[in-house]
Amino acid sequence: MKLVLEEEHHTVLREELACWDGYVSSALMAVESVRACARFGPARGRGR
């Protein structure tokens, strides 16, 4: 799993996800990527 944004506990999350199978991390990514990026709004992704 590639973490989109470096957050406070990203190292711990990366270590934990290394033990999970691919399906679970894909399901987590579907939820967490939207949550993490939503805080920064649409302009953040366009380099504004």
Sequence and secondary structure as in RCSB ss.txt:
>XXXX:A:sequence
MKLVLEEEHHTVLREELACWDGYVSSALMAVESVRACARFGPARGRGR
>XXXX:A:secstr
   SS  TTHHHHHHHHTTS HHHHHHHHHHHHHHHHHTTHHHHTTT 
